[in-house]
Amino acid sequence: MSTRSPSSPLSAKAPAALVGLLAGGAAGFLLTEAVGAFYAFVLGRALDVDGTGVLLAAFVAVPVICAVLGAVIAVRRAGQDRRRDHRGC
């Protein structure tokens, strides 16, 4: 017999993934806004996303990457919490 607890069903991880996705996306959006505010207020120069495609891609990719990372982290943590509950700790 295996001493490992069964993995969490998908339905138990779905709410965690959704919350992680939303929280990570919001964090990524705030990160891009903070960078834009830093350039505008501290350096005195506005970022022009129309000028370069790389900057526009970065401003789109950062919230998406943060959202995916948030979902992955939330699902992993939900699985760890569920295993801890099964062990009785």
C-alpha atoms as a printed R data frame, in Angstrom:
   type eleno elety resid chain resno       x      y       z
1  ATOM     1    CA   MET     A     1   0.000  0.000   0.000
2  ATOM     2    CA   SER     A     2   1.118  3.494  -0.723
3  ATOM     3    CA   THR     A     3   1.438  6.027   2.067
4  ATOM     4    CA   ARG     A     4   0.797  8.902  -0.301
5  ATOM     5    CA   SER     A     5  -2.585 10.524  -0.102
6  ATOM     6    CA   PRO     A     6  -4.656 10.658  -3.273
7  ATOM     7    CA   SER     A     7  -4.296 13.789  -5.315
8  ATOM     8    CA   SER     A     8  -6.993 16.418  -5.142
9  ATOM     9    CA   PRO     A     9  -9.752 16.119  -7.707
10 ATOM    10    CA   LEU     A    10  -9.872 18.732 -10.425
11 ATOM    11    CA   SER     A    11 -13.065 20.248  -9.044
12 ATOM    12    CA   ALA     A    12 -11.342 21.043  -5.756
13 ATOM    13    CA   LYS     A    13  -8.457 22.807  -7.505
14 ATOM    14    CA   ALA     A    14 -10.565 24.848  -9.945
15 ATOM    15    CA   PRO     A    15 -11.532 27.619  -7.477
16 ATOM    16    CA   ALA     A    16  -7.910 27.949  -6.379
17 ATOM    17    CA   ALA     A    17  -6.789 28.196 -10.002
18 ATOM    18    CA   LEU     A    18  -9.349 30.892 -10.751
19 ATOM    19    CA   VAL     A    19  -8.405 32.965  -7.712
20 ATOM    20    CA   GLY     A    20  -4.708 32.556  -8.515
21 ATOM    21    CA   LEU     A    21  -5.310 33.537 -12.124
22 ATOM    22    CA   LEU     A    22  -7.161 36.699 -11.143
23 ATOM    23    CA   ALA     A    23  -4.731 37.654  -8.382
24 ATOM    24    CA   GLY     A    24  -1.687 37.016 -10.577
25 ATOM    25    CA   GLY     A    25  -3.182 38.993 -13.451
26 ATOM    26    CA   ALA     A    26  -3.962 41.886 -11.139
27 ATOM    27    CA   ALA     A    27  -0.420 41.785  -9.740
28 ATOM    28    CA   GLY     A    28   1.019 41.791 -13.257
29 ATOM    29    CA   PHE     A    29  -1.170 44.712 -14.242
30 ATOM    30    CA   LEU     A    30  -0.074 46.658 -11.156
31 ATOM    31    CA   LEU     A    31   3.537 45.839 -11.962
32 ATOM    32    CA   THR     A    32   3.259 47.270 -15.474
33 ATOM    33    CA   GLU     A    33   1.445 50.340 -14.150
34 ATOM    34    CA   ALA     A    34   4.148 50.854 -11.523
35 ATOM    35    CA   VAL     A    35   6.844 50.721 -14.202
36 ATOM    36    CA   GLY     A    36   4.893 53.221 -16.306
37 ATOM    37    CA   ALA     A    37   4.415 55.530 -13.321
38 ATOM    38    CA   PHE     A    38   8.103 55.274 -12.439
39 ATOM    39    CA   TYR     A    39   9.126 56.313 -15.923
40 ATOM    40    CA   ALA     A    40   6.580 59.128 -16.023
41 ATOM    41    CA   PHE     A    41   7.104 60.664 -12.589
42 ATOM    42    CA   VAL     A    42  10.670 59.798 -11.628
43 ATOM    43    CA   LEU     A    43  12.428 59.814 -14.979
44 ATOM    44    CA   GLY     A    44  10.127 62.409 -16.538
45 ATOM    45    CA   ARG     A    45   9.562 60.486 -19.718
46 ATOM    46    CA   ALA     A    46   6.431 58.678 -20.843
47 ATOM    47    CA   LEU     A    47   6.645 55.184 -22.252
48 ATOM    48    CA   ASP     A    48   5.475 55.069 -25.844
49 ATOM    49    CA   VAL     A    49   4.068 51.635 -26.595
50 ATOM    50    CA   ASP     A    50   3.197 52.682 -30.146
51 ATOM    51    CA   GLY     A    51   6.828 53.313 -30.944
52 ATOM    52    CA   THR     A    52   8.117 49.792 -30.425
53 ATOM    53    CA   GLY     A    53   6.404 46.442 -30.604
54 ATOM    54    CA   VAL     A    54   8.695 45.036 -27.939
55 ATOM    55    CA   LEU     A    55   7.393 47.408 -25.281
56 ATOM    56    CA   LEU     A    56   3.786 46.693 -26.206
57 ATOM    57    CA   ALA     A    57   4.471 42.958 -26.094
58 ATOM    58    CA   ALA     A    58   6.053 43.332 -22.662
59 ATOM    59    CA   PHE     A    59   3.055 45.258 -21.345
60 ATOM    60    CA   VAL     A    60   0.752 42.505 -22.588
61 ATOM    61    CA   ALA     A    61   2.953 39.548 -21.644
62 ATOM    62    CA   VAL     A    62   3.745 40.538 -18.047
63 ATOM    63    CA   PRO     A    63   0.132 40.353 -16.758
64 ATOM    64    CA   VAL     A    64  -0.467 37.124 -18.695
65 ATOM    65    CA   ILE     A    65   2.686 35.485 -17.326
66 ATOM    66    CA   CYS     A    66   1.860 36.656 -13.794
67 ATOM    67    CA   ALA     A    67  -1.681 35.296 -14.141
68 ATOM    68    CA   VAL     A    68  -0.429 31.879 -15.226
69 ATOM    69    CA   LEU     A    69   2.150 31.828 -12.432
70 ATOM    70    CA   GLY     A    70  -0.532 32.821  -9.924
71 ATOM    71    CA   ALA     A    71  -2.777 29.981 -11.062
72 ATOM    72    CA   VAL     A    72   0.039 27.428 -10.909
73 ATOM    73    CA   ILE     A    73   1.115 28.544  -7.445
74 ATOM    74    CA   ALA     A    74  -2.471 28.529  -6.158
75 ATOM    75    CA   VAL     A    75  -3.136 25.018  -7.472
76 ATOM    76    CA   ARG     A    76   0.093 23.705  -5.950
77 ATOM    77    CA   ARG     A    77  -0.706 25.303  -2.609
78 ATOM    78    CA   ALA     A    78  -4.248 23.940  -2.694
79 ATOM    79    CA   GLY     A    79  -2.834 20.461  -3.257
80 ATOM    80    CA   GLN     A    80  -0.399 20.848  -0.361
81 ATOM    81    CA   ASP     A    81  -3.124 22.078   1.993
82 ATOM    82    CA   ARG     A    82  -5.346 19.172   1.004
83 ATOM    83    CA   ARG     A    83  -2.575 16.625   1.652
84 ATOM    84    CA   ARG     A    84  -1.822 18.227   5.001
85 ATOM    85    CA   ASP     A    85  -5.502 17.874   5.983
86 ATOM    86    CA   HIS     A    86  -5.416 14.157   5.140
87 ATOM    87    CA   ARG     A    87  -2.370 13.539   7.318
88 ATOM    88    CA   GLY     A    88  -4.051 15.072  10.343
89 ATOM    89    CA   CYS     A    89  -1.462 17.806  10.955
